Structure formats: structure tokens, C-alpha cells
Amino acid sequence: MRSRRGSKGLLLAGAGLLVSLAALAQDGGDRGERDLTELERTKLLSAEERAALRRRAAEEAERVADELEAAAEELERLAKSAGEAAAAARRRADAARERARLGRGAAAGRRTESREIPPASRESARSAGATALATFDASRADGWAARVVPAATRSAAQNKAAYLPEVRARRGWDLEARTGMSSVTHKPGAAPDIGDVDFTCGWQWALNVARGGVPGLDEPLDGAFKTGHVDLARLTFQPEPDGFGATGMKWGMRRYNLGDVTVSDCDFTGIPKEHGIYDSVSGHALYRGNTFLRIGGQAIQFAHRAGSYGQYGADNLPYTAPPLIVVEDCHAVDVGLRASRAAFAWTFFDPGSYAHPGTVVLRGCTLVSAWPSTRTSGGEVVGPDHPRALRSSGGLVVTHYGEAPEGSEAHPTRDLVIDACLFDLTMAEQAVAAVRGVEAILVEDSVFIAREHRRPYFDVDDAGGGASGRVVIQNCISPPGAEVWLRIRGRKIMSLHTPGKRFEIDVATGLIEETEPRDTALTRVVSPLAARAVRPGIHPQPPGHVDDLGVLDFSAIR
């Protein structure tokens, strides 16, 4: 109550001072006017008397001016104090909301952790690139962040060679234990766990889980359907060198109607047409340690479609709980090479719903794109001077297609976290990022490079897809000449180059507040699927409908 009374007192003091200031200006003007009128009435006075009267009027005007200047200085002081009080009130409001959230969780019997934790010591490391950008706060950056910092001073070619090849070189797989396969389709509900397989694709996909019917939605049930776990690890995907797959392969994997999924330590190379991973999921997803090299379309497309779209029926069951989608330590080079239209390397369509808002975490990932030749968004090879010439796709998109309930102020995605990531894009026409319908967007300890870029923006709510709430940018690097800017609803707000600083931006108003840098618990959230392991070979799942999503308590990660 003291702080609220203090803020109210500041406002009352300011109002009182404004009233006094108006009275003072009126009084000074009246007196000056009276003195001048008197002067006109005494034109018959002697020269000395008239001079004395003028001096008295000038002295009175000077005194009034001094009082007005002092009042103006007091108003400036009150304005500064009011701004500080408003910032403090904002922090208290955030803390109160957090306490309320924790209280609701406790009242509902859920184990709920605070999203903000006290500052903790992190591994501190500086490299040659960090030395050139010494204001980057390496003390707050973990090992992944320190790893991406040098990218800000390197060429695109150097960054291509720095991350993805290193991940592949450390695989250390036992080649004798591996199995070779071509293309395989699994019926709904019969998708097995698979480990240590090399796919050489001779069809439009290497690995497919069929759509089947989604009961109660758009199609009748056609066999069993899957809402359990499917885990893949240590797989490779590439087209066959000759035959249909060499030019006709669309996807490394296209999987429908999945529940919880993990894809770990898999390599996707040279897919000619579309995406590395294309998943329709209704539960949690963990993509960890995967690489994508020279992919025709997107690296990962996460597409939740619980209703019909275009000429297609639903692709998956609806969410029954808030999903957590984690993309961690994944690396992409030259994706989007031959996509039928410009798109984004990391794509998330409906990662959550208004009833079950999700969370997306992109952590320790790199994207470097500078295609060897210039192309249009349809894949046509053109010269570099062509007005639609491209060497890169967009970076990240998070968007939604579901309709908000009438009168609802909910967000279909609760949190988007971009932590310790690199976006290095050359000559693109899609934004570096396009984010819509997210309550809180946290961008931290990351590097953003837009070389010869026609749209060097981190766009928020640039199109339909729901309204967002707040953006937090902390300790990021975006070098001069290739700088990336935050843009909200088409309005340029600020640069993402924020080394050693933290800014909070209200999406509705565009207001920017600089706050003290801090650690955020969500940057270290661990997927509830992280402990799952995959044995070499193919291991069938239990048949039928396995509805076990409720076992994973999403509130436990908070």
C-alpha cells in the first residue's frame, strides 16, 4: 500500500503544481498588463518616473520568469519520479501475477515452479568473436551462447563450416550395427521406435506414418490411431542416387496423427523437394541433435491440424493438454533450396491452441543459409541481379489458424523461447522470424545476421494468427551492416543488437522498457521426453489406442 500511496502522491503533487503554475502565469501576466496599462495612463509623467515604472515592470516579469522556470524543473523531476514509479509498479504487477499463477497451480494440486529464478552462475567463455563484440555479457551466457557469438564476425561460408560439420563429426556410430532401408510406411497406431538405420529413399518419403481416420472430426476411423510415444534416434536420410527418389523425394519423414515424439541425432541430406521432418503432432515433441544439409524445403515443419484444411481432412487428434515443443542443438545449412514457395526453416503451425496454449523452445540451434546459386522462391535458377533472386529462405515462423473463442483474451501459444541460437541468412525475402499469437516471446543470448536481406526483421503479429503480448530481448548480437530489427505490426521498433542489456516491449503499445538483465527459468526447461532412449533396430509399439498424454504433467516443468 505504501508504494501505491507514493505513486498517488506523486500524481497529486504534479496536479497541484500544474494548478499553481497556471495561477502563477496568470497572475504574472495580469500584473504585467496592469503595469503597462498604468504606464499608458501616465504619459504625462517625467522621463525619470516613466523609466522607473518600466524598470519595476521588467523586474516583476523577471521574477515571474524565475518562478516559472523553477516550476518547470519541478515538473521534470516529478515526471522522472513518475516514470520510475511506473516501472516499479510494472515489476510489482508482474510479481503479483506470478504469485497468482503459483497460487492457482497450488490450489489445483499441481506442482508449479516459478518461471523466474535468482541469477545463477553460468559457464563464461569468450572467443575471438566475443572479443570483437566485448559488450556481449558472456557471464550470463551458457556454453551454447558462447559458441554462437563468434559467428557475428565470420562470413556465411565460415559459419556453414563451423557447426553442422562438427556435430556430424562427433557421431561416432558403430557402422557394423547399422541397418539400411529404402522407404517404409506404417499404419496408424503401428509406428515403431527405430534406431540406427540409414534410409536411402526411393519414393516421396523415406519414413511415413499414414494419416488414417481421426474419429469425430472429418473422416471415419480407419484402423487404430496413435496418441502414445514414437521415438527415433541415430537415423540418416538421403535420396537414392538414381531413380525416382533422386528428384522425387519430398520428405525425410512425413508422419500423421502422432502423440508424443522424439527425434534425436538424425542427419537429413540432399532432400530435393521439401522438408526434412514434417510431423502432425497432438502431444509433446523433442527434436534434439539433428542436422539438415541442402534441403529443398524446411528443416522442421511442426503442423498440428485437428480440422480440415483445403481439400484435406484432419491430420491429427486435438490437443488434450498444453504441448511443449523443444528443438535443441539442431543445425541447418542451405535449407529451402527448391521449395515451391518461400518459407521458413523452423516452422510451427498451431503449436498449441486457445484451450491448451503451448510452449516452443529453440535452444542452441544454428541456421546458416547462402545457397550456391540464386533462385526464386519457386526454385527457378536466376542471376543475382534478378529482382526476386534469393539465396535463403526465412528463419522461423510461429503462427496459428484456429479461431479464438468470442471474447477470449487467451493466446494459443503461451511462450516462445529463442536461446543461444544463430540465424545467418543471405539475400532472403521472408523475415528472419515471423511470430504471431504468442503471450510471451523471449529472445536471449543469440546472434542475428541478415546479409543483403530484403526483410531484415523479427516480425511480431505481421499477419493473422492471433495477438501477442510481450517481447523480451536480452543480450543479443546483430552486427552493423547486417542488423536485424524488431518490427511489430509493420512498425519498426528497435534493433536486436542488445549486448549486455535487456528490454521488454509491450506488443499492444510498442512501449519499450529497459530492465536489469536476469536469468529466466524457461531457457533451461527440460522436455519430459528427454530421458527416453532408443535401442538399435525396430521396436513395435503396443497396438491400438494408447492415450497416455495425461501422464506427462506439463505444469511440472514450470
C-alpha positions in Angstrom: 0.0 0.0 0.0 2.9 2.4 0.7 4.1 2.2 -2.9 0.6 2.8 -4.3 0.1 5.8 -1.9 3.6 7.1 -3.0 2.7 6.9 -6.7 -0.7 8.5 -6.0 1.1 11.2 -4.0 3.4 11.9 -7.0 0.4 12.3 -9.3 -1.4 14.6 -6.8 1.8 16.7 -6.3 2.1 17.0 -10.1 -1.5 18.0 -10.5 -1.2 20.6 -7.7 1.9 22.0 -9.2 0.3 22.4 -12.6 -2.6 24.3 -11.0 -0.2 26.6 -9.1 1.9 27.1 -12.3 -1.2 28.1 -14.2 -2.2 30.6 -11.5 1.3 31.9 -11.3 1.4 32.5 -15.1 -2.0 34.2 -15.0 -1.0 36.4 -12.0 2.3 37.4 -13.6 0.5 38.2 -16.9 -2.1 40.2 -15.1 0.4 42.2 -13.1 2.5 42.9 -16.2 -0.6 44.0 -18.1 -1.6 46.3 -15.2 1.8 47.9 -15.1 1.8 48.5 -18.8 -1.7 50.0 -18.6 -0.6 52.3 -15.8 2.3 53.3 -17.9 0.0 54.3 -20.8 -2.1 56.3 -18.4 0.9 58.3 -17.1 2.3 59.5 -20.3 2.5 63.0 -18.7 4.9 61.7 -16.1 8.5 62.8 -16.2 11.1 60.7 -18.1 12.7 59.6 -14.8 9.3 58.4 -13.5 8.4 56.6 -16.7 11.8 54.9 -16.6 11.3 53.8 -13.0 7.9 52.4 -13.9 9.4 50.4 -16.8 12.2 49.0 -14.6 9.6 47.9 -12.0 7.6 46.1 -14.7 10.7 44.4 -16.1 11.8 43.3 -12.6 8.4 41.8 -12.0 8.4 40.0 -15.3 11.9 38.6 -14.5 10.7 37.4 -11.1 7.7 35.6 -12.6 10.1 34.0 -15.3 12.3 32.7 -12.5 9.3 31.2 -10.7 8.1 29.6 -13.9 11.5 28.1 -14.6 11.7 26.7 -11.1 8.2 25.2 -11.6 9.2 23.6 -14.9 12.2 22.0 -13.2 10.0 20.6 -10.5 7.6 19.2 -13.1 10.6 17.5 -14.9 11.7 16.0 -11.6 8.2 14.7 -10.9 7.9 13.3 -14.4 11.1 11.3 -13.9 9.9 10.1 -10.5 6.6 9.1 -12.0 8.4 7.1 -14.7 10.4 5.3 -12.1 7.3 4.6 -10.1 5.5 3.3 -13.1 8.4 0.9 -13.9 8.4 -0.3 -10.3 4.7 -0.8 -10.4 5.1 -2.8 -13.6 7.6 -5.1 -11.8 5.3 -5.4 -8.8 2.4 -6.3 -11.1 4.5 -9.0 -12.9 5.5 -10.4 -9.5 1.9 -10.4 -8.3 0.8 -12.2 -11.5 3.5 -14.8 -10.9 2.4 -15.3 -7.3 -1.2 -15.6 -8.5 -0.2 -18.2 -11.1 1.7 -20.2 -8.5 -1.3 -19.9 -6.2 -3.7 -21.2 -8.8 -1.4 -24.1 -9.5 -1.2 -25.0 -5.9 -4.9 -24.7 -5.4 -5.4 -27.1 -8.3 -3.0 -29.6 -6.8 -0.3 -29.1 -9.5 3.4 -28.8 -8.8 4.3 -25.4 -10.3 7.7 -23.9 -10.5 8.4 -20.2 -10.8 9.3 -19.0 -14.2 11.9 -16.5 -12.8 14.7 -17.8 -10.7 17.5 -16.0 -8.9 20.5 -15.2 -11.1 22.8 -18.3 -11.3 26.4 -18.5 -12.3 26.8 -19.8 -15.9 29.8 -21.0 -17.7 31.6 -18.0 -19.0 33.7 -18.2 -22.2 34.9 -15.6 -24.6 36.2 -16.3 -28.1 37.8 -14.2 -30.8 34.4 -13.1 -32.0 33.3 -12.2 -28.5 36.4 -10.1 -28.1 35.4 -8.1 -31.1 31.9 -7.6 -29.5 33.1 -7.2 -26.0 29.8 -5.8 -24.7 28.1 -9.2 -25.1 27.6 -10.4 -21.5 29.3 -13.8 -21.6 28.8 -14.1 -17.8 25.1 -14.7 -18.5 25.6 -16.9 -21.5 25.9 -20.7 -21.3 28.3 -22.8 -23.4 25.9 -22.8 -26.4 25.6 -19.0 -26.4 29.4 -18.6 -26.2 29.6 -21.0 -29.1 27.4 -18.9 -31.4 29.0 -15.5 -30.5 32.0 -15.8 -32.9 29.5 -16.2 -35.8 28.9 -12.4 -35.7 32.4 -11.7 -37.1 32.6 -14.5 -39.7 31.4 -15.0 -43.2 28.5 -17.2 -44.1 30.8 -19.7 -45.6 32.8 -19.9 -42.4 29.6 -20.3 -40.3 28.5 -23.1 -42.6 31.7 -24.9 -41.8 31.5 -24.2 -38.0 28.5 -26.0 -36.6 26.8 -28.7 -38.7 30.0 -30.5 -39.7 31.2 -30.5 -36.2 28.0 -32.2 -35.0 28.2 -34.9 -37.6 31.9 -35.5 -37.0 31.2 -36.3 -33.4 28.6 -39.0 -34.1 31.0 -42.0 -33.5 28.4 -44.5 -34.7 29.1 -48.2 -34.9 28.7 -48.8 -38.7 28.6 -52.6 -38.2 25.4 -52.3 -36.1 23.5 -50.2 -38.6 20.8 -51.3 -41.0 20.0 -50.0 -44.5 16.4 -49.4 -45.7 14.6 -47.7 -48.6 11.1 -46.3 -48.0 8.6 -47.5 -45.4 5.0 -46.7 -44.5 3.5 -47.6 -41.1 -0.2 -47.9 -40.5 -1.8 -45.5 -37.9 -1.1 -46.8 -34.5 1.6 -49.1 -35.7 4.6 -46.7 -35.9 7.6 -48.4 -34.2 10.6 -46.9 -32.4 13.6 -47.0 -34.7 17.3 -46.7 -34.0 20.5 -46.9 -36.1 19.0 -47.1 -39.6 20.3 -45.5 -42.8 17.4 -44.6 -45.2 18.1 -44.3 -48.9 14.8 -43.1 -50.3 13.3 -44.3 -53.5 9.9 -42.8 -53.0 8.3 -39.5 -52.0 9.2 -40.2 -48.4 11.7 -42.4 -46.6 9.6 -42.8 -43.4 5.8 -42.3 -43.4 3.2 -42.8 -40.7 -0.2 -42.9 -42.5 -3.0 -40.4 -41.7 -5.8 -42.8 -41.2 -9.1 -41.5 -39.8 -9.5 -39.1 -36.9 -12.7 -40.1 -35.1 -15.3 -37.5 -34.6 -13.7 -35.0 -36.9 -13.6 -35.2 -40.7 -13.1 -38.8 -41.6 -14.3 -42.2 -40.2 -11.9 -44.2 -38.2 -9.7 -46.3 -40.4 -7.8 -48.7 -38.2 -6.0 -47.9 -34.9 -4.7 -44.5 -34.3 -1.7 -43.3 -32.3 -1.6 -41.0 -29.3 1.4 -42.6 -27.5 5.2 -42.2 -27.8 7.2 -42.7 -31.0 11.0 -42.4 -30.6 13.6 -42.2 -33.4 17.3 -41.9 -33.0 20.6 -42.1 -35.0 18.9 -42.3 -38.4 20.2 -40.9 -41.7 18.0 -39.8 -44.7 19.1 -39.2 -48.2 17.6 -39.8 -51.7 18.7 -42.7 -53.9 21.4 -41.6 -56.4 19.3 -42.7 -59.4 15.7 -43.3 -60.0 12.6 -41.6 -58.6 14.0 -40.6 -55.2 16.8 -38.6 -56.8 14.4 -36.0 -58.0 11.0 -37.0 -56.5 11.8 -37.4 -52.8 9.7 -34.9 -50.8 10.3 -35.6 -47.2 12.8 -37.4 -44.9 9.8 -38.3 -42.8 6.1 -37.4 -43.1 4.1 -38.6 -40.1 0.5 -38.0 -39.3 -1.6 -38.3 -36.1 1.3 -38.7 -33.6 1.1 -38.2 -29.9 4.4 -37.6 -28.1 7.5 -37.8 -30.4 11.3 -37.6 -30.1 13.8 -37.4 -33.0 17.4 -37.4 -31.8 20.8 -37.4 -33.6 19.4 -37.8 -37.1 21.0 -36.4 -40.3 19.0 -35.3 -43.3 20.9 -34.6 -46.5 20.1 -33.6 -50.1 16.3 -34.0 -50.0 15.4 -32.5 -53.4 11.8 -31.2 -52.9 10.5 -30.4 -49.5 11.2 -31.0 -45.8 13.5 -32.9 -43.5 10.8 -33.5 -40.9 7.1 -33.0 -41.4 5.1 -34.0 -38.3 1.5 -33.6 -37.3 1.5 -34.0 -33.5 -1.0 -33.7 -30.7 1.4 -34.1 -27.8 4.9 -33.1 -26.7 7.8 -33.1 -29.2 11.5 -33.2 -28.7 13.9 -32.7 -31.7 17.5 -32.9 -30.5 20.9 -33.1 -32.1 19.6 -33.3 -35.7 21.2 -31.8 -38.8 19.8 -30.7 -42.1 22.0 -30.1 -45.1 20.9 -28.9 -48.6 17.1 -29.5 -48.0 14.6 -28.5 -50.7 12.1 -27.1 -48.2 12.1 -26.7 -44.5 14.3 -28.3 -41.9 11.4 -29.0 -39.5 7.7 -28.4 -40.1 5.6 -29.0 -37.0 2.0 -28.8 -38.2 -0.9 -29.5 -35.8 -4.1 -29.8 -37.9 -7.1 -31.1 -35.9 -9.6 -29.9 -38.6 -9.9 -30.0 -42.3 -7.8 -27.7 -44.4 -8.0 -27.1 -48.2 -9.0 -30.4 -49.8 -7.6 -32.5 -46.9 -9.2 -33.8 -43.7 -7.7 -33.5 -40.3 -4.1 -34.7 -39.8 -4.2 -35.5 -36.1 -6.3 -35.6 -33.0 -6.8 -32.3 -31.0 -4.6 -31.4 -28.1 -5.7 -32.7 -24.7 -3.0 -30.8 -22.7 -0.6 -27.9 -23.4 2.2 -29.2 -25.6 5.9 -28.5 -25.1 7.9 -28.4 -28.4 11.7 -28.3 -27.8 14.2 -28.0 -30.7 17.6 -28.3 -29.2 21.1 -28.5 -30.7 19.8 -28.8 -34.2 21.7 -27.3 -37.1 20.7 -26.4 -40.7 22.7 -25.3 -43.7 21.2 -24.2 -47.0 17.6 -25.3 -46.5 14.7 -24.1 -48.7 16.7 -24.7 -51.9 13.9 -25.8 -54.1 10.7 -25.2 -52.2 7.7 -24.4 -54.3 7.3 -21.1 -52.4 9.4 -19.1 -49.9 9.0 -20.5 -46.4 10.9 -20.8 -43.1 13.5 -23.2 -41.9 11.9 -23.8 -38.5 8.1 -23.9 -38.9 5.5 -24.3 -36.2 1.8 -24.3 -37.2 -0.6 -24.2 -34.3 1.9 -25.3 -31.5 -0.9 -25.1 -29.0 -4.5 -24.0 -29.0 -6.6 -21.4 -27.2 -7.8 -24.2 -24.9 -4.3 -25.7 -24.4 -1.7 -23.0 -25.1 1.7 -24.5 -25.9 5.4 -23.6 -25.4 8.1 -23.6 -28.1 11.8 -23.6 -27.2 14.5 -23.2 -29.8 17.8 -23.6 -27.9 21.4 -24.0 -29.1 20.4 -24.2 -32.7 22.1 -22.7 -35.8 20.7 -21.8 -39.2 23.1 -20.6 -42.0 21.8 -20.2 -45.5 23.6 -18.7 -48.5 22.8 -21.0 -51.4 25.5 -21.6 -54.0 23.3 -20.1 -56.7 20.5 -17.5 -56.7 16.9 -18.8 -57.2 13.4 -17.5 -57.0 11.0 -18.7 -54.3 9.7 -21.3 -56.7 13.2 -22.8 -57.2 13.9 -21.3 -60.6 17.6 -20.6 -61.1 18.2 -16.9 -61.9 21.0 -14.4 -62.0 21.9 -12.4 -58.8 20.6 -9.2 -60.4 17.1 -10.7 -60.9 14.6 -8.7 -58.7 13.4 -11.9 -57.0 16.8 -13.6 -56.6 17.2 -15.4 -53.3 19.9 -17.3 -51.5 18.0 -18.1 -48.4 14.5 -18.9 -47.0 13.1 -17.3 -43.9 14.3 -18.3 -40.5 11.4 -19.1 -38.0 7.6 -18.9 -38.1 5.2 -19.5 -35.3 1.6 -19.0 -36.3 -2.0 -20.2 -35.7 -5.0 -21.0 -37.8 -7.6 -21.7 -35.1 -10.3 -19.2 -34.3 -10.2 -17.5 -30.9 -13.3 -18.1 -28.7 -15.5 -15.0 -28.8 -14.4 -12.5 -26.1 -11.4 -14.6 -25.2 -8.1 -12.8 -24.4 -6.1 -16.1 -24.4 -3.1 -16.7 -26.6 -2.8 -20.0 -28.5 0.9 -20.2 -27.7 2.0 -19.2 -24.2 5.8 -18.9 -24.6 8.3 -18.8 -27.4 12.0 -19.0 -26.2 14.9 -18.4 -28.6 18.0 -19.1 -26.5 21.6 -19.2 -27.7 20.8 -19.6 -31.4 22.3 -18.3 -34.6 20.3 -17.0 -37.6 22.6 -16.2 -40.5 20.6 -15.5 -43.7 21.8 -14.1 -47.0 19.5 -12.4 -49.6 16.1 -13.5 -48.3 12.7 -12.1 -48.9 11.0 -13.8 -45.9 11.6 -12.3 -42.5 14.2 -13.6 -40.2 11.3 -14.5 -37.9 7.5 -14.2 -38.0 5.8 -14.8 -34.7 2.0 -14.5 -34.1 -0.3 -15.2 -31.2 2.3 -15.7 -28.5 1.8 -14.4 -25.0 5.5 -14.0 -24.1 8.4 -14.0 -26.6 11.9 -14.3 -25.1 14.9 -13.8 -27.3 18.2 -14.3 -25.4 21.9 -14.7 -25.9 21.5 -15.2 -29.7 23.1 -13.9 -32.9 21.1 -12.5 -35.8 22.7 -11.7 -39.2 20.8 -10.5 -42.3 23.2 -10.2 -45.2 21.8 -8.4 -48.3 18.4 -9.0 -46.8 15.2 -7.6 -48.2 13.3 -8.1 -45.0 15.7 -7.9 -42.1 13.1 -8.1 -39.4 11.9 -10.1 -36.5 8.2 -9.6 -37.2 5.6 -9.9 -34.5 1.9 -10.0 -35.4 2.6 -9.1 -39.0 -0.5 -11.0 -40.2 -3.4 -13.0 -38.9 -2.6 -15.8 -36.4 -3.6 -14.3 -33.1 -2.3 -11.4 -31.0 0.9 -11.5 -29.0 1.5 -10.0 -25.6 5.1 -9.1 -24.8 8.6 -9.4 -26.3 11.8 -9.6 -24.2 15.2 -9.1 -25.9 18.3 -9.8 -23.8 22.0 -9.8 -24.6 21.8 -10.5 -28.3 24.2 -9.5 -31.2 23.2 -8.2 -34.6 26.2 -6.7 -36.3 26.2 -3.4 -38.2 25.6 -3.8 -41.9 23.6 -7.0 -41.3 21.4 -5.8 -38.5 18.0 -7.3 -37.7 15.2 -5.2 -36.3 12.1 -5.9 -34.2 9.0 -4.9 -36.1 5.5 -5.1 -34.5 2.5 -5.0 -36.9 4.6 -3.4 -39.6 6.1 -0.7 -37.3 9.9 -0.8 -36.8 10.6 -0.8 -33.1 14.2 -1.4 -32.2 17.4 -3.3 -33.2 18.0 -6.8 -31.8 21.6 -5.7 -31.1 21.3 -5.6 -27.3 24.7 -6.8 -25.8 24.6 -6.8 -22.0 21.1 -5.3 -21.9 17.5 -6.4 -21.5 14.4 -4.7 -23.0 10.8 -5.5 -22.6 8.4 -4.4 -25.3 4.6 -4.3 -25.0 3.2 -5.5 -28.3 -0.1 -3.6 -27.9 1.5 -0.2 -27.3 5.0 -0.6 -28.7 6.4 0.9 -25.4 10.0 -0.2 -24.6 11.3 -0.6 -21.0 14.9 -1.3 -20.2 15.2 -3.6 -17.2 18.0 -5.4 -15.4 19.3 -8.5 -17.2 18.2 -11.7 -15.5 18.1 -15.4 -15.8 14.8 -17.0 -16.9 13.8 -20.5 -15.9 12.2 -21.3 -19.3 15.6 -21.1 -21.1 16.6 -24.2 -19.1 13.3 -26.1 -19.3 13.8 -29.9 -19.9 11.4 -31.8 -22.0 9.5 -34.6 -20.1 10.6 -36.8 -23.1 14.3 -36.1 -22.6 15.1 -39.4 -20.8 13.6 -41.7 -23.5 16.2 -43.9 -25.2 16.0 -45.9 -28.4 17.7 -49.2 -28.9 19.2 -50.2 -32.3 16.7 -51.8 -34.6 12.9 -51.6 -35.0 10.7 -52.0 -31.9 6.9 -52.1 -32.4 4.6 -50.1 -30.1 1.7 -51.6 -28.3 -1.2 -52.0 -30.7 -4.3 -49.9 -30.6 -5.2 -46.6 -29.0 -2.6 -45.6 -26.3 -3.9 -42.4 -24.7 -1.1 -41.6 -22.3 -0.6 -37.9 -22.8 -2.1 -37.1 -19.4 0.7 -38.9 -17.7 3.1 -36.1 -18.6 2.2 -33.2 -16.2 3.1 -30.1 -18.2 2.9 -27.9 -15.1 5.9 -29.8 -13.6 8.3 -28.1 -16.0 7.2 -24.6 -14.8 
